[in-house]
Amino acid sequence: CDGTQCRDFTYVDTVVAVIRKAILNRIANPEPVNLAFGHKISLLEVISELSLLLDRELAIDYQPPRSGDVPFSQADSSTLQRLFPAITPSDFSEGLRATTEWFESSLPWERQAD
C-alpha cells in the first residue's frame, strides 16, 4: 500500500448525535444508513495531520495490500442528509485533534520519542 488509499471518516460525536436523534425522534429507515458525508481522505493525509498534532515525524511502514482491501471508500450520504438534515460533518482536523487529546488524557501511557 502506498498511502493513497482513501476512507470517509466520521467523528464519533457526529455518530452519537445521529443515533441520539434517531432514538429521540423515532426515525427509522428500512435500509442501512451510511454515517459518513462523502468526503474521502487519504491515509497519507491522516498521517500528515497526525504528525502535526503530535509534533513529530511518524515512521511509515508500507506493506502490500491485504486480500479484500478496498483502495478507495467514499460513502453516499444522501439518505443520511434526508433523514438528518441538521447534522453536519465535523472538521476532520478538529476531530482528529480531539481524539488525540482524549487518548493522551485518558490512557495510562506516556508518549515516547523515537
HUTA-V807503 format. One record per residue. N is the residue number from 1. RES is the residue in one letter. NEAR is the number of other ideal C-beta (glycine too) atoms within 8 Angstrom. D_FIRST is the distance of its C-alpha to the first C-alpha in Angstrom with 2 decimals. Layout:
BEGIN
n=[N;N]
res=[RES;RES]
near=[NEAR;NEAR]
d_first=[D_FIRST;D_FIRST]
END
This chain:
BEGIN
n=[1;2;3;4;5;6;7;8;9;10;11;12;13;14;15;16;17;18;19;20;21;22;23;24;25;26;27;28;29;30;31;32;33;34;35;36;37;38;39;40;41;42;43;44;45;46;47;48;49;50;51;52;53;54;55;56;57;58;59;60;61;62;63;64;65;66;67;68;69;70;71;72;73;74;75;76;77;78;79;80;81;82;83;84;85;86;87;88;89;90;91;92;93;94;95;96;97;98;99;100;101;102;103;104;105;106;107;108;109;110;111;112;113;114]
res=[C;D;G;T;Q;C;R;D;F;T;Y;V;D;T;V;V;A;V;I;R;K;A;I;L;N;R;I;A;N;P;E;P;V;N;L;A;F;G;H;K;I;S;L;L;E;V;I;S;E;L;S;L;L;L;D;R;E;L;A;I;D;Y;Q;P;P;R;S;G;D;V;P;F;S;Q;A;D;S;S;T;L;Q;R;L;F;P;A;I;T;P;S;D;F;S;E;G;L;R;A;T;T;E;W;F;E;S;S;L;P;W;E;R;Q;A;D]
near=[9;5;10;8;12;12;8;13;10;11;13;8;9;12;10;8;9;13;8;8;11;12;7;6;6;6;8;5;8;3;5;4;9;9;9;12;9;9;10;10;10;10;11;8;8;11;11;8;11;11;10;7;9;9;4;7;5;8;5;6;4;6;5;4;7;5;4;4;8;6;7;7;8;9;10;6;10;6;11;14;9;7;10;11;6;4;10;4;8;10;6;11;7;9;13;12;9;10;10;11;8;8;8;8;5;5;5;2;4;3;6;4;4;5]
d_first=[0.00;3.77;5.81;7.67;7.55;11.25;13.80;17.57;18.87;22.52;24.43;26.36;29.73;29.17;28.45;31.63;33.63;32.79;33.67;36.81;37.95;37.38;39.52;42.22;42.60;42.17;39.55;38.44;36.32;36.29;32.57;29.59;28.89;25.45;25.63;23.50;24.53;22.25;20.52;16.77;15.03;11.52;9.78;10.68;14.16;14.46;13.76;16.21;18.77;18.63;19.12;22.15;23.54;23.39;24.62;22.38;19.24;16.42;14.57;10.79;9.32;5.81;5.44;5.05;5.26;8.84;11.72;12.72;9.73;10.88;8.72;11.83;14.72;17.97;21.20;24.57;26.83;30.11;31.51;30.71;32.42;35.34;35.99;35.34;36.14;36.78;33.37;31.12;27.61;27.36;25.88;22.28;23.11;26.31;24.81;22.22;25.15;27.38;24.87;24.37;28.16;28.73;26.57;28.32;31.74;31.45;29.80;31.69;29.42;29.41;26.69;26.22;25.42;23.17]
END
